[in-house]
């Protein structure tokens, strides 16, 4: 090497590159002005020789060996930077033409970095991760990662034989953003980030912002575009704000996609596209308005049901690719079905290849080990004090809603976010600045997320699973609330399931539990959930919670499923329960569709189809049902006979007031009796769970009933009617 070239070279930085611990390789690699010359340097491990090709004059210039490990340099006259390539010859005689990654400027602005570090970059998935693009006419992939506590970050993959020395990334900010444009990388390439800590420990991590993964068990990330798909749901999405308003019905079918339908050819799972016909047919036939998917983000453990996530920006590879999922969602939208996605933003998988100790330190997780581990989920809790962490989660929510046209999200296990001590051992938390157990930063994040999401996507709804009685869950953020549209009514669910298991003989003693649900029905805007939690892993199905002889159990099941439809609150039921499945659910088995060949189950589903249709076509059962004026007790005190009656009020499509009268008989007693009512008029039965076509006895009320002035149940008027055992009856009401 000539002396002039030697003097121009920055040997401390070169040594850092040779030993793979340099975080600013761009200081020497690439083409740099040096006085009246241009200095070109490259590190090509395993190379025997390197020639510099200047396309403008089509000349090859042999580069000098600066270090036998593969560092080459060349000084050329001139001060104007020009395009160039390397022609590399390896020890085995093979040759390769290479575009130098270090001659390209990274298209990331200071504003991008400032917004990311402030936690407010709303399109962060465009900034971070892997993105195919063309720079200066050269196609390749821009890789960007946040790892503030490493001394070197490299992108590795099939394109460089997984050698972290080849593509060390350029540090863009003193807060740890690294980036590099690698020419020639194509869609489908596998990659990871190789990170090196101070002290020399080196490890590989999957991309936190990866759009796809090699497999569900910690495999490499996959370079891919945001899946191209020709949507046909534009009109549906434009009407979303009106269709999901409080004046409209919401009847939700909860699905674990992996066991909704199983392939018959030996595969573990169907493709997203294969689910579409059966799912759409089932939802339409039973008049569901929404489907709620249990998490479809990438996850490493089937037993977590998707709730412990590894890839927050990637649909799980179990069921196919992103474009396949878009096909499924588009098919649902074309059928008029809204899509809700379960989302866990409180914690994530402890898998070594993922977010845990990402840069060798607790970066995404809580910094203090006492606060970090969340035992109920065997997971690490996010650190909501980290602005970049909050940006990661906000970006993921926006990505799913906007890229996949999701109509709503349900935030899971909200209490684990809201409280510093929830799910932890005694003493395993720190108080906040006010000395209590509220996670102030998490609360601030939730409010900010709601504001950004609703501003960018009017009509998208948010639902909270919150179990502790936090005040203001569905209150507007401007009023100090959390801003959710709905909250799961866990108290109602528990009361409902407990009551379902009581022998009818003893229900009079539990009557207050049945009626007490109306004391808090308007405290928040509620969804009444009968979810997978209630029927899985040993928990009895709804059919097996009720007691009695076979016919009585089916009658009780019809009664209970109809009762939830006439109770105020949006509805949610887990797959299989609308078939009357007798078995506890497990993710390894398919929904027991064969049950529909059985008369009892077929008739049960007939009843469910009819009550669901009735729900959709009668505003008195759904419109603004979070307001007290929509419900009116007629008789809530008849504990002795385990019977309740009430009115539901609404406004029909013509602006006319609508009233329905509801009779629920929770006793296994059949009677002809006078039912007291406070209002004169005509009552006509429009639904009865005891119809023969539903599997009942046929003890119905075929003709309209006119009120008579005869006292009953504490009211001046009454109606003589047939009251079947274990039944729910609905009557239209016409005022006299």
C-alpha positions in Angstrom: 0.0 0.0 0.0 1.4 3.4 -0.9 2.1 5.9 1.8 -0.3 8.5 0.6 -3.3 6.1 0.7 -2.2 4.8 4.1 -2.1 8.3 5.6 -5.7 9.1 4.4 -7.2 6.0 6.1 -8.9 6.2 9.5 -7.3 3.2 11.1 -9.1 3.2 14.5 -12.5 3.1 12.7 -11.1 0.4 10.3 -10.0 -1.6 13.2 -13.5 -1.4 14.7 -15.0 -2.7 11.4 -12.5 -5.5 11.3 -13.4 -6.5 14.8 -17.1 -6.0 14.1 -17.7 -3.4 16.9 -18.0 -0.2 14.9 -21.4 1.6 15.0 -20.6 4.3 12.4 -19.1 2.3 9.5 -20.1 5.0 7.1 -17.2 7.1 8.4 -14.8 5.0 6.2 -16.8 2.6 4.1 -18.0 3.9 0.7 -16.6 6.9 -1.3 -15.3 10.0 0.6 -13.7 13.2 -0.5 -10.1 13.5 0.6 -8.4 16.6 -0.5 -8.3 16.5 -4.3 -9.1 12.8 -4.4 -11.8 10.3 -3.6 -11.1 7.5 -1.2 -13.1 4.3 -1.7 -13.0 1.6 0.9 -14.8 -1.7 1.4 -14.8 -4.7 3.7 -15.4 -7.9 1.9 -14.6 -10.9 4.2 -13.3 -13.8 2.3 -12.3 -11.8 -0.8 -9.0 -12.5 -2.6 -9.2 -9.3 -4.7 -11.6 -6.4 -5.4 -11.8 -4.2 -8.4 -13.6 -0.9 -8.6 -15.9 -0.5 -11.6 -16.7 3.1 -12.6 -19.6 2.7 -15.1 -19.2 6.2 -16.5 -15.9 5.2 -18.2 -16.4 1.4 -17.9 -13.0 1.1 -16.4 -11.9 -1.4 -13.7 -9.4 -0.3 -11.1 -7.8 -2.8 -8.8 -8.2 -1.9 -5.1 -5.3 -2.3 -2.7 -5.4 -4.8 0.2 -5.4 -2.8 3.4 -5.9 -5.8 5.6 -5.9 -9.5 4.8 -9.2 -10.0 6.6 -10.8 -8.4 3.5 -10.4 -4.7 3.8 -9.7 -3.0 0.5 -9.0 0.7 -0.4 -8.3 2.8 -3.5 -7.5 6.5 -4.0 -8.8 8.0 -7.3 -8.4 11.5 -8.6 -11.4 13.9 -8.5 -13.8 15.4 -6.0 -17.2 14.6 -7.5 -18.8 11.4 -6.2 -19.9 9.0 -9.0 -21.7 5.7 -9.1 -19.6 2.6 -8.8 -19.6 -1.1 -8.3 -17.3 -3.7 -6.8 -16.2 -6.8 -8.7 -15.2 -9.3 -5.9 -13.1 -12.4 -6.5 -13.1 -15.0 -3.6 -10.5 -17.5 -2.5 -12.4 -20.3 -4.3 -12.3 -18.5 -7.6 -16.0 -17.4 -7.6 -16.8 -13.8 -8.6 -19.6 -11.5 -7.6 -20.6 -8.0 -8.8 -21.7 -5.9 -5.8 -23.3 -2.5 -5.4 -21.8 -0.8 -2.3 -24.5 -0.2 0.4 -22.4 2.7 1.7 -22.7 4.8 -1.4 -26.4 5.4 -0.8 -27.9 8.0 1.4 -30.5 6.6 3.8 -33.9 8.3 3.1 -34.7 8.9 6.7 -35.2 12.5 7.9 -34.3 14.3 11.1 -38.1 14.9 11.5 -38.7 11.1 11.3 -36.2 10.4 14.0 -37.4 13.2 16.2 -41.0 12.0 16.0 -40.0 8.4 16.7 -37.9 9.3 19.7 -40.8 11.5 21.0 -43.2 8.5 20.5 -45.5 10.3 18.1 -44.6 8.9 14.7 -48.0 7.7 13.5 -46.6 5.9 10.4 -43.7 4.3 12.2 -44.0 1.0 10.3 -42.9 3.0 7.2 -39.8 4.1 9.1 -38.7 1.0 10.9 -38.2 -2.6 9.7 -37.4 -3.7 6.2 -38.7 -1.9 3.1 -38.1 -2.7 -0.5 -37.4 0.4 -2.5 -35.3 1.9 -5.3 -32.6 4.5 -4.5 -30.7 6.2 -7.3 -32.1 3.7 -9.8 -30.9 0.7 -7.7 -33.3 -1.8 -6.2 -32.8 -3.1 -2.8 -34.1 -3.1 0.8 -33.8 -0.5 3.5 -33.3 -2.0 6.9 -33.8 0.1 10.1 -33.7 -1.0 13.7 -33.8 0.7 17.2 -31.1 -0.7 19.5 -29.6 2.1 21.6 -27.4 -0.1 23.9 -25.4 -1.9 21.3 -22.0 -1.0 19.9 -22.8 -2.5 16.5 -25.9 -3.5 14.6 -25.8 -5.5 11.4 -28.4 -6.9 9.1 -27.8 -10.5 8.2 -29.5 -13.0 5.9 -29.2 -15.3 3.0 -27.8 -12.4 1.0 -24.6 -12.2 3.1 -24.4 -15.8 4.4 -25.6 -14.6 7.8 -22.2 -12.9 8.4 -22.6 -9.8 10.6 -19.3 -8.4 9.4 -20.6 -7.8 5.9 -23.4 -5.3 6.5 -22.8 -3.3 9.7 -25.6 -0.7 9.9 -25.1 3.1 10.1 -26.0 4.8 13.3 -28.5 7.6 12.5 -29.1 9.0 15.9 -27.4 9.1 19.3 -30.6 7.4 20.6 -29.8 4.2 18.8 -31.5 4.1 15.4 -29.4 2.1 12.8 -30.2 1.9 9.1 -28.7 0.5 5.9 -29.8 0.2 2.3 -28.7 -3.2 1.0 -28.8 -3.3 -2.9 -30.1 -6.5 -4.5 -32.2 -7.8 -1.6 -35.5 -9.1 -2.9 -38.9 -10.0 -1.6 -38.9 -13.2 0.3 -35.3 -12.9 1.6 -34.8 -14.1 5.2 -33.1 -11.7 7.6 -32.4 -10.9 11.2 -30.5 -8.2 13.0 -27.1 -9.2 14.5 -26.4 -7.1 17.6 -23.2 -6.7 19.6 -23.1 -5.6 23.2 -20.2 -3.9 24.9 -18.0 -6.7 26.2 -18.3 -8.6 22.9 -21.5 -10.7 23.3 -23.2 -11.1 19.9 -26.7 -12.3 19.3 -29.4 -12.3 16.6 -32.9 -11.0 16.8 -35.9 -11.1 14.6 -37.2 -7.7 13.3 -39.7 -6.1 15.8 -41.4 -4.4 12.8 -41.3 -7.5 10.6 -44.3 -8.0 8.3 -43.8 -11.8 8.1 -41.8 -14.5 9.8 -40.3 -17.8 8.6 -42.3 -19.7 11.2 -44.1 -19.1 14.4 -41.2 -20.4 16.6 -38.6 -17.6 16.5 -37.6 -18.0 12.9 -36.1 -15.3 10.7 -38.1 -12.3 9.5 -39.0 -12.2 5.8 -38.6 -9.2 3.5 -41.9 -8.4 2.0 -43.9 -5.5 0.8 -47.1 -4.4 2.5 -49.2 -7.0 0.9 -50.7 -5.9 -2.4 -54.4 -6.6 -2.5 -57.3 -5.2 -4.5 -59.9 -4.3 -2.0 -63.6 -4.1 -2.9 -64.9 -2.9 0.4 -64.6 0.9 0.0 -68.3 1.6 0.3 -68.6 -0.7 3.4 -65.7 1.1 5.1 -67.2 4.6 4.3 -70.4 3.6 6.1 -68.5 2.2 9.1 -69.1 5.3 11.3 -72.8 5.1 10.9 -73.0 1.3 10.9 -71.2 1.0 14.3 -73.0 3.9 16.0 -74.8 3.3 19.3 -78.1 3.4 17.5 -77.2 0.2 15.5 -77.1 -3.5 16.6 -74.0 -5.3 17.5 -74.1 -9.1 17.6 -70.5 -10.6 17.8 -69.3 -14.1 17.0 -65.9 -14.8 18.7 -63.6 -17.0 16.7 -60.3 -18.8 17.3 -59.6 -19.2 13.6 -57.3 -22.2 13.9 -60.1 -24.5 15.2 -63.1 -22.9 13.5 -62.4 -25.3 10.6 -59.8 -28.0 10.2 -58.4 -29.2 6.8 -59.2 -32.8 5.8 -55.9 -33.4 4.1 -53.6 -33.8 7.1 -52.5 -30.2 7.3 -52.6 -28.5 10.8 -54.5 -25.5 9.6 -56.6 -24.1 6.8 -55.5 -21.1 4.8 -57.2 -17.7 5.6 -58.9 -18.0 2.2 -60.3 -21.4 3.0 -62.0 -20.1 6.1 -64.0 -17.4 4.2 -66.9 -19.4 2.6 -67.8 -21.3 5.8 -67.4 -18.4 8.1 -69.4 -16.0 5.9 -72.2 -18.6 5.5 -72.4 -19.2 9.3 -72.4 -15.5 10.2 -75.0 -14.6 7.7 -77.3 -17.5 8.4 -77.4 -16.6 12.1 -77.6 -12.8 11.6 -74.3 -11.8 13.2 -73.2 -8.3 12.6 -69.5 -8.7 13.7 -66.9 -11.3 13.9 -64.2 -11.0 16.6 -61.0 -12.8 15.9 -58.8 -13.9 18.8 -55.3 -12.5 18.0 -54.0 -13.2 14.5 -50.6 -11.6 15.1 -47.6 -14.0 15.0 -47.1 -15.9 18.2 -44.9 -18.8 19.2 -47.1 -20.9 21.5 -50.4 -22.4 20.4 -51.5 -22.7 24.0 -51.4 -18.9 24.4 -54.1 -18.7 21.8 -52.3 -15.8 20.3 -52.4 -13.6 23.3 -48.6 -13.7 23.9 -47.3 -12.1 20.8 -44.0 -12.4 19.0 -44.7 -10.4 15.8 -46.9 -7.3 16.4 -46.9 -6.3 12.7 -47.2 -9.8 11.2 -50.2 -12.0 10.6 -49.5 -15.5 11.9 -48.0 -17.7 9.3 -50.1 -20.6 10.5 -52.9 -19.6 8.2 -51.1 -18.1 5.2 -49.8 -14.7 4.1 -51.0 -11.1 4.7 -52.7 -11.0 1.3 -54.7 -14.2 2.3 -55.9 -12.5 5.5 -56.9 -9.5 3.5 -58.9 -11.7 1.2 -60.8 -13.1 4.3 -61.5 -9.6 5.7 -62.6 -8.4 2.3 -65.0 -11.3 1.9 -66.5 -10.6 5.4 -67.0 -6.9 4.5 -68.6 -7.8 1.2 -71.1 -9.9 3.2 -71.8 -6.9 5.5 -69.8 -8.3 8.5 -67.6 -6.0 10.6 -64.3 -7.3 11.8 -62.9 -6.9 15.4 -59.4 -8.0 16.3 -58.2 -8.9 19.8 -55.0 -7.1 20.6 -52.7 -7.5 23.6 -50.6 -4.4 24.1 -49.7 -5.0 27.7 -47.2 -7.8 27.4 -45.3 -10.0 24.9 -43.5 -13.3 24.5 -40.3 -14.0 26.4 -38.9 -15.9 23.4 -35.1 -15.1 23.1 -35.4 -14.4 19.3 -38.0 -11.6 19.9 -38.4 -8.4 21.8 -37.1 -9.7 25.2 -33.8 -8.0 26.1 -33.7 -6.9 22.5 -30.4 -5.0 22.6 -29.0 -7.0 25.5 -30.9 -4.8 28.0 -34.6 -4.6 29.0 -35.5 -2.3 26.1 -39.1 -2.9 25.4 -39.9 -4.5 28.8 -40.1 -2.9 32.2 -36.6 -2.0 33.4 -37.0 -3.2 37.0 -37.1 -7.0 37.3 -39.8 -6.7 40.0 -42.1 -5.1 37.5 -41.1 -6.9 34.4 -42.5 -10.4 34.6 -46.2 -11.0 34.3 -46.8 -14.5 35.7 -50.4 -15.1 34.6 -49.3 -15.0 30.9 -45.7 -16.1 31.3 -44.7 -12.9 29.6 -42.8 -9.6 29.9 -44.7 -6.3 30.4 -44.1 -3.4 28.2 -42.4 -0.3 29.6 -44.9 2.5 29.0 -42.3 5.1 30.1 -40.4 4.4 26.9 -41.5 6.8 24.2 -40.2 4.5 21.4 -42.0 1.6 23.0 -45.3 3.5 23.0 -44.7 4.5 19.4 -44.1 0.8 18.5 -47.5 -0.2 20.0 -49.4 2.8 18.6 -48.0 2.0 15.2 -49.0 -1.6 15.4 -52.6 -0.7 16.2 -52.8 1.8 13.3 -51.1 -0.7 11.0 -53.7 -3.4 11.6 -56.6 -1.0 11.4 -55.5 0.8 8.3 -53.6 -1.9 6.4 -56.1 -4.7 7.1 -59.3 -2.6 7.2 -60.1 -3.7 10.8 -63.3 -2.2 12.1 -62.6 -2.5 15.8 -60.0 -3.6 18.3 -60.5 -5.2 21.7 -57.7 -4.4 24.2 -57.1 -7.6 26.2 -56.3 -7.8 29.9 -56.5 -4.0 30.4 -55.9 -4.2 34.1 -52.4 -5.5 33.6 -51.7 -2.2 31.9 -53.6 0.1 34.3 -52.1 -1.1 37.6 -48.5 -1.5 38.7 -49.3 -4.4 41.0 -51.9 -6.4 39.0 -51.0 -10.0 38.6 -47.7 -9.6 40.5 -46.5 -11.0 43.8 -47.0 -8.8 46.9 -44.5 -6.0 46.9 -43.3 -6.7 43.4 -44.0 -3.3 42.1 -43.2 0.4 42.6 -45.7 3.1 43.4 -46.2 6.0 41.1 -45.3 9.5 41.9 -48.5 9.9 43.9 -47.8 6.8 46.0 -50.6 4.6 44.5 -50.6 1.7 42.1 -51.9 3.3 38.9 -49.6 3.0 35.9 -49.8 6.7 34.9 -47.8 6.3 31.7 -50.0 3.4 30.5 -53.1 5.5 31.1 -51.6 8.3 29.1 -50.8 6.0 26.3 -54.3 4.6 26.2 -55.8 8.1 25.9 -53.3 9.1 23.3 -54.0 6.0 21.3 -57.7 6.6 21.4 -57.4 10.1 20.2 -55.0 9.3 17.3 -57.0 6.2 16.2 -60.4 7.9 16.2 -59.0 11.0 14.4 -57.4 9.0 11.6 -60.2 6.3 11.4 -63.6 7.6 12.3 -66.0 4.9 13.1 -63.5 2.3 14.2 -64.5 1.1 17.7 -62.4 0.1 20.7 -63.5 -2.4 23.3 -61.9 -3.0 26.7 -61.6 -6.2 28.7 -61.3 -4.6 32.1 -62.1 -6.6 35.3 -61.4 -4.3 38.2 -64.2 -1.6 38.0 -61.9 1.2 36.8 -64.1 4.3 36.6 -64.6 6.0 33.2 -63.5 3.2 30.8 -66.1 4.3 28.2 -66.0 8.0 29.2 -64.5 10.4 26.6 -60.8 11.1 27.0 -61.6 14.8 27.1 -63.6 14.1 30.3 -60.8 12.2 31.9 -62.0 8.8 30.7 -60.1 6.1 28.8 -62.2 6.7 25.6 -63.3 3.1 24.8 -66.6 2.7 23.0 -67.5 -0.5 24.9 -66.4 -2.5 27.9 -66.9 -6.2 28.5 -69.5 -6.6 31.3 -67.6 -9.3 33.3 -69.9 -8.9 36.3 -73.0 -9.7 34.1 -71.2 -12.7 32.6 -70.3 -14.2 35.9 -73.8 -13.7 37.3 -75.3 -15.2 34.1 -73.1 -18.3 34.2 -73.6 -18.8 37.9 -77.4 -18.5 37.6 -77.4 -20.9 34.6 -75.9 -23.6 36.8 -78.6 -23.3 39.5 -81.3 -26.0 39.6 -84.6 -24.3 38.7 -86.0 -25.6 42.1 -83.6 -23.3 43.9 -83.6 -20.2 41.6 -85.9 -18.3 43.8 -83.1 -17.9 46.3 -80.8 -16.4 43.6 -83.4 -14.0 42.1 -81.7 -10.9 43.3 -78.5 -11.9 41.5 -80.5 -12.1 38.3 -82.1 -8.7 38.6 -79.0 -6.9 40.1 -77.4 -6.8 36.7 -79.7 -3.8 35.9 -78.2 -1.8 38.7 -75.0 -1.3 36.8 -76.2 -1.8 33.2 -75.7 1.9 32.4 -72.5 2.5 34.3 -70.5 2.0 31.1 -71.4 1.1 27.5 -71.3 -2.7 27.7 -70.7 -5.8 25.6 -72.3 -8.9 27.2 -69.6 -11.6 26.6 -69.9 -15.3 26.6 -66.3 -15.8 25.5 -63.7 -18.5 25.0 -62.5 -18.0 28.6 -65.7 -19.4 29.9 -65.9 -22.6 27.9 -62.3 -23.7 27.4 -59.7 -26.0 29.0 -62.0 -27.8 31.4 -64.7 -25.1 31.8 -68.1 -26.6 30.9 -70.0 -25.6 27.8 -73.2 -23.7 28.4 -75.2 -26.9 27.6 -73.4 -28.7 30.4 -73.7 -25.9 32.9 -77.5 -26.3 33.1 -79.1 -29.1 35.1 -82.0 -31.5 34.6 -83.2 -34.1 32.1 -82.2 -33.9 28.5 -85.3 -32.0 27.3 -85.1 -29.6 30.2 -81.5 -28.8 29.5 -82.2 -27.9 25.9 -85.1 -25.8 27.0 -82.9 -24.0 29.6 -80.2 -23.4 26.9 -82.8 -21.9 24.6 -84.0 -19.7 27.4 -80.6 -18.5 28.4 -79.4 -17.7 24.9 -82.6 -15.8 24.2 -82.5 -14.0 27.5 -79.0 -12.5 26.7 -80.5 -11.1 23.5 -83.2 -9.2 25.3 -81.0 -7.9 28.1 -79.4 -4.4 27.5 -75.9 -4.5 26.1 -74.1 -5.5 22.9 -73.8 -9.3 22.5 -70.8 -11.6 22.1 -70.8 -15.4 22.0 -67.9 -17.8 21.4 -68.0 -20.2 18.4 -69.7 -23.6 19.1 -72.0 -22.3 21.9 -74.5 -21.4 19.2 -74.5 -25.1 18.2 -75.1 -26.3 21.8 -71.7 -28.0 22.0 -71.6 -30.4 24.9 -67.8 -30.4 25.2 -65.3 -28.0 26.7 -63.5 -26.2 24.0 -59.8 -26.8 23.2 -57.8 -25.1 20.4 -56.7 -28.5 18.9 -60.2 -29.5 17.9 -62.6 -28.2 15.3 -66.0 -26.7 16.0 -68.4 -29.7 16.3 -70.3 -29.0 13.1 -71.5 -32.6 13.0 -74.0 -31.7 15.8 -76.2 -30.0 13.3 -77.1 -33.5 12.0 -78.8 -34.0 15.4 -82.4 -32.8 15.7 -81.9 -31.1 19.1 -79.0 -29.1 17.9 -80.5 -28.2 14.6 -83.7 -26.9 16.3 -81.6 -25.0 18.8 -79.8 -23.2 16.0 -83.1 -22.5 14.3 -84.2 -20.7 17.5 -80.9 -18.8 17.6 -81.3 -17.7 14.0 -84.8 -16.4 14.7 -83.9 -14.5 17.9 -80.9 -13.0 16.2 -83.0 -11.8 13.3 -85.5 -10.4 15.7 -82.8 -8.5 17.5 -81.6 -6.9 14.2 -85.1 -5.9 13.1 -86.3 -4.4 16.4 -84.6 -1.2 17.5 -86.2 -1.6 21.0 -83.7 -4.4 21.5 -80.5 -2.5 20.6 -80.8 1.2 19.8 -78.9 3.3 22.5 -79.3 0.4 24.9 -76.7 2.0 27.2 -79.4 4.6 28.1 -81.8 3.9 31.0 -84.9 5.0 29.0 -84.6 1.9 26.8 -85.4 -0.4 29.7 -88.4 -0.5 32.0 -89.1 -3.1 34.7 -92.6 -4.4 34.8 -92.1 -7.1 37.5 -88.6 -7.7 39.0 -89.8 -8.9 42.4 -91.3 -12.3 41.6 -88.5 -14.3 43.2 -90.9 -17.1 44.4 -91.8 -18.0 40.8 -88.3 -17.1 39.3 -90.1 -14.9 36.8 -89.3 -11.4 35.5 -91.1 -9.1 33.0 -90.0 -5.8 31.5 -90.3 -3.5 28.5 -87.7 -2.6 26.0 -88.1 0.8 24.2 -86.7 2.1 21.0 -87.4 4.2 17.9 -88.0 2.4 14.6 -86.8 3.4 11.1 -89.8 5.6 10.6 -89.2 7.6 13.8 -92.0 5.9 15.6 -91.6 4.7 19.2 -91.4 0.9 19.6 -92.1 -1.1 22.7 -91.6 -4.8 23.3 -92.8 -6.7 26.3 -90.6 -9.5 27.6 -91.5 -12.4 29.8 -88.8 -14.7 31.2 -89.8 -17.8 33.1 -86.7 -19.3 34.7 -88.7 -21.9 36.6 -89.5 -25.4 35.2 -93.2 -24.7 35.5 -95.9 -24.5 32.8 -98.9 -22.3 33.6 -101.9 -20.4 32.2 -102.0 -17.2 34.3 -102.6 -13.5 34.4 -99.4 -11.5 33.8 -99.6 -8.0 35.2 -98.8 -5.0 33.0 -98.9 -1.2 33.7 -100.1 -0.2 30.2 -103.3 -0.6 28.3 -103.1 -1.9 24.8 -102.7 -5.0 22.7 -99.9 -7.5 23.1 -99.0 -10.0 20.3 -96.5 -12.8 20.7 -93.6 -12.5 18.2 -91.2 -15.0 19.7 -91.4 -17.9 22.1 -88.5 -20.3 22.9 -91.0 -23.1 23.4 -92.1 -23.4 19.8 -92.1 -26.9 18.5 -89.7 -26.0 15.6 -87.2 -25.0 18.3 -87.6 -28.3 20.2 -90.2 -27.0 22.7 -93.7 -28.2 23.7 -95.5 -25.7 21.5 -97.2 -24.0 24.5 -97.4 -20.6 22.7 -99.8 -17.7 22.4 -101.1 -17.7 18.8 -103.5 -14.8 19.1 -103.1 -11.1 20.1 -103.9 -10.4 23.7 -105.9 -7.4 24.8 -105.3 -6.0 28.2 -108.1 -6.5 30.8 -108.6 -4.4 33.9 -107.7 -7.2 36.3 -105.0 -6.7 38.9 -101.9 -8.9 38.9 -98.3 -8.6 39.9 -99.0 -5.2 41.5 -100.4 -3.7 38.3 -104.0 -2.6 37.5 -104.0 -4.5 34.2 -103.1 -8.0 33.1 -103.0 -10.4 30.2 -104.1 -14.0 30.3 -101.4 -16.1 28.6 -99.7 -19.4 28.2 -96.4 -19.5 30.0 -94.2 -22.4 29.0 -91.5 -23.8 31.4 -87.9 -22.5 31.1 -88.8 -19.9 28.4 -88.5 -16.4 27.1 -91.4 -14.8 25.3 -91.5 -11.5 23.4 -94.6 -9.5 22.6 -95.1 -6.5 20.4 -97.1 -3.7 22.1 -99.7 -1.5 20.5 -100.9 1.4 22.7 -104.6 1.7 23.1 
